[in-house]
């Protein structure tokens, strides 16, 4: 009898621990809701449209906020957010695990065209359960002269795409989306690998510009001749390409996008990868330094439908 009574407090303690764990788990999941993340992304779009960063002031962390443009810290008051842009296209995704969002903006009809890829990272609510406090706005800003840049052509391709939410049976796991995003960047480490050879920055940019004029016949040949063994020579083969996959590299369109792929890997990894993963729409966006082309700020976004790659978008600043 004594032993039974003695175990009751232990059972009560265990129940309390379980309940507290469940409560904390529920609170954590409520910190960054999809609706909150997308609402903040919409506020960001409004701020960029008007050129008034102060629109976001109440949401920025007062002690731990960083504004990044093309992989470098910048002043939010004098950066691209301070310039009003006519937004012709916008689309946002949400990552409730990382407490972050991704927004793609196209401004093709203003005084100067832009394609902007932005990740917004929240502080995880800082324990207040709101998830609204922003710790980082991280943008890749491409314009005239950047790799394959033509905002009007890009606009036409992206407006024709279907980015509706996927049925549960057609969604890929978070782990698979990240794996595919990494595999794509690992595959692209063999792209134009001769650009990694020592050369002046101006020469590297000239080479990147020249690539935009290569035909679909000569470009794969050059890739195969210049690939250097290294990181993952079989990365391209690990990607589940869809038969109707469409790729838009800047404004360069390819369909299907699972053919004429680079193989061979490289000696240098495309680094500084930052992820926004949205299982609901089947997407992963990775901001990175495209070191295979010479430390170029870059965004790669991929959408999977029913486990197969459907769309690939790249924004690369040269």
PABA-683780 format. One record per residue (C-alpha): x, y, z; residue in three letters. Coordinates in steps of 0.001 Angstrom, whole numbers, plus 500000, padded with zeros to 6 digits. Layout:
BEGIN
XYZALA ...
//
This chain:
BEGIN
500000500000500000UNK 502820502349500921UNK 504634501606497666UNK 501488502410495640UNK 501005505729497452UNK 504674506512497002UNK 504412506201493223UNK 501438508600492921UNK 503523511817493175UNK 505901510459490537UNK 502977509750488199UNK 501582513223488801UNK 504988514757488033UNK 505217512775484806UNK 501734513910483754UNK 502632517532484487UNK 505832517255482419UNK 503910515761479492UNK 501246518481479654UNK 503853521233479827UNK 505679519743476842UNK 502460519678474830UNK 501635523253475802UNK 505105524505474888UNK 504987522627471591UNK 501613524166470760UNK 502854527635471686UNK 505967527194469560UNK 503962526122466528UNK 501712529155466951UNK 504639531553466970UNK 505052531605463196UNK 501787530963461449UNK 501507530912457690UNK 499055533796457725UNK 501349535980459864UNK 504383535352457679UNK 502498536063454458UNK 500897539178455946UNK 504339540563456800UNK 505532539708453290UNK 502625541721451918UNK 503624544661454118UNK 507135544380452683UNK 505692544532449150UNK 503751547663450103UNK 506917549216451536UNK 508816548514448319UNK 505980549875446185UNK 505954553170448057UNK 509691553287448758UNK 509055553791452469UNK 510982551368454710UNK 509293552992457707UNK 506188550986456782UNK 508015548049458387UNK 509459549936461365UNK 507027548577463933UNK 507882545001462908UNK 511684545294462980UNK 513634544016465964UNK 514936547073467867UNK 518038545197469028UNK 518805542539466432UNK 517883543618462900UNK 520055543272459790UNK 519336544448456256UNK 521264542575453571UNK 521441543384449839UNK 523383541111447485UNK 525044539297450385UNK 526305542493452037UNK 524982544465455000UNK 523233547648453870UNK 521320550644455201UNK 517591550041454914UNK 516985553781454513UNK 519237554139451467UNK 518894550659449957UNK 516474549454447294UNK 513624549565449836UNK 513952553337449852UNK 513164553513446135UNK 509506553375445047UNK 509001550661442428UNK 506047549789440245UNK 505532546135441084UNK 504278544175438076UNK 504445540775439775UNK 504838539407443285UNK 504574535992444881UNK 505374534893448434UNK 505931531591450233UNK 506105530846453958UNK 508334528646456115UNK 506647528110459480UNK 509565526039460805UNK 512290528602460072UNK 509868531451460784UNK 510682533046457433UNK 509127534027454120UNK 510318534376450545UNK 509037537008448111UNK 509814537403444420UNK 509221540863442946UNK 509382541969439306UNK 509402545627438321UNK 509645545821434533UNK 507891549078433649UNK 509526551652435907UNK 512502553912435220UNK 514877551033435944UNK 513856547348435817UNK 514452545014438747UNK 513923541403439761UNK 514210541077443534UNK 514360537877445585UNK 513834538535449308UNK 513848536344452393UNK 512396537836455581UNK 513469536143458814UNK 511493536546462024UNK 512747536250465576UNK 510496533305466343UNK 508197535497468406UNK 510756536051471194UNK 508396534155473476UNK 505438536475472891UNK 503662534098470523UNK 503283536589467672UNK 506187535876465345UNK 505968539393463921UNK 509385540739464935UNK 511752540789461946UNK 515446540071462476UNK 516573540118458844UNK 515488541309455402UNK 517786539577452927UNK 517505540549449235UNK 519132539579445957UNK 518574542586443672UNK 519155542062439939UNK 518908544696437232UNK 520120545516433715UNK 523509543938433034UNK 523081541014435407UNK 523109537396434242UNK 520427536743431568UNK 518501539782432846UNK 515341540859431048UNK 512563541723433493UNK 509829541823430849UNK 510658538357429542UNK 510884536984433079UNK 507521538561433890UNK 505872536829430940UNK 507181533411431928UNK 506305533667435615UNK 502806535055435111UNK 501970531917433121UNK 502906529586435995UNK 500522527904438442UNK 501572528231442084UNK 498380527150443834UNK 498645525187447081UNK 499248521481446554UNK 496931518703447686UNK 498376516762450623UNK 499145513769448419UNK 501273515885446081UNK 503418517555448742UNK 507057516678449346UNK 508604516596452801UNK 510698519453454113UNK 513752517213454021UNK 513195516280450371UNK 512694519894449311UNK 515958520909450978UNK 517751517922449460UNK 516626518864445945UNK 517591522506446474UNK 521050521480447627UNK 521440518957444802UNK 520596521636442236UNK 523239523987443623UNK 525727521114443849UNK 524971520253440226UNK 525506523866439232UNK 528916523865440851UNK 530073522386437551UNK 528320525111435538UNK 530805527435433844UNK 533501526110436170UNK 536271527788434204UNK 535084531048435820UNK 536719529829439022UNK 540168530197437474UNK 542041533323438653UNK 541025536315436550UNK 540106539973437062UNK 536536540643438155UNK 535865542502434905UNK 536959539438432919UNK 534754537145434994UNK 531768539413434336UNK 532539539483430633UNK 532559535691430554UNK 529231535573432395UNK 527791538075429916UNK 529046536006426996UNK 527185532946428292UNK 523896534692427619UNK 524642534647423900UNK 525533530967423661UNK 523099528778421759UNK 521408525762423313UNK 523728523607421194UNK 527103525162422016UNK 526457525868425698UNK 526115522206426820UNK 529287521387424858UNK 531241524116426642UNK 529883522947430002UNK 530989519375429381UNK 534467520490428315UNK 535032522819431265UNK 533611520788434160UNK 536152519917436801UNK 535700516859439073UNK 535013517699442688UNK 532003518018444981UNK 529277515796443495UNK 529580514704439873UNK 526226512888440040UNK 524124515615441679UNK 522103516174438494UNK 521068512515438433UNK 519696512674441994UNK 517143515377441136UNK 513588514117440347UNK 513029516026437113UNK 509460516322435871UNK 508844515699432180UNK 507199519139431904UNK 509708520976434100UNK 510282524648433210UNK 513423526562434108UNK 513813530346434002UNK 517434531412434568UNK 517125535174434754UNK 515086535411431563UNK 516538532354429798UNK 513736529776429392UNK 514210526013429095UNK 511658523186428841UNK 512075520428429798UNK 514783521311432276UNK 516070517807432960UNK 518087517597429738UNK 521540518926428839UNK 522581518937432494UNK 526081519690433786UNK 528024516825435348UNK 531428516673436941UNK 531155518704440129UNK 533692521349441118UNK 536355522117443668UNK 534362524920445297UNK 530922524726446904UNK 528275527371446286UNK 528176528657449841UNK 526370530874452355UNK 523085529056451717UNK 519918530403453375UNK 516671528453452993UNK 512948529151452937UNK 510995525905452583UNK 507237525825452004UNK 505732522330451886UNK 502258523725451151UNK 503268524965447694UNK 506157522511447339UNK 508941525077447142UNK 512437525707448392UNK 514260528991447878UNK 517978529178448542UNK 519861532455448672UNK 523574531866448316UNK 526919532991447027UNK 527279531413443582UNK 530994530842444018UNK 531249528684440901UNK 530732531892438917UNK 532884534059441155UNK 531168534985444451UNK 527948536144442774UNK 524806536867444877UNK 522175534358443804UNK 518672533005444443UNK 517517529568443322UNK 513844528669443778UNK 512445525223442959UNK 508886523874443066UNK 508086520161443272UNK 504689518759442310UNK 503952515130443241UNK 507640514639443963UNK 508867515969440607UNK 510543519276439758UNK 508051521549438000UNK 509629525027438137UNK 513138526409438609UNK 513870530142438930UNK 517247531812439280UNK 518202535412440041UNK 521945536027439738UNK 523773539321440200UNK 526952539734438182UNK 
//
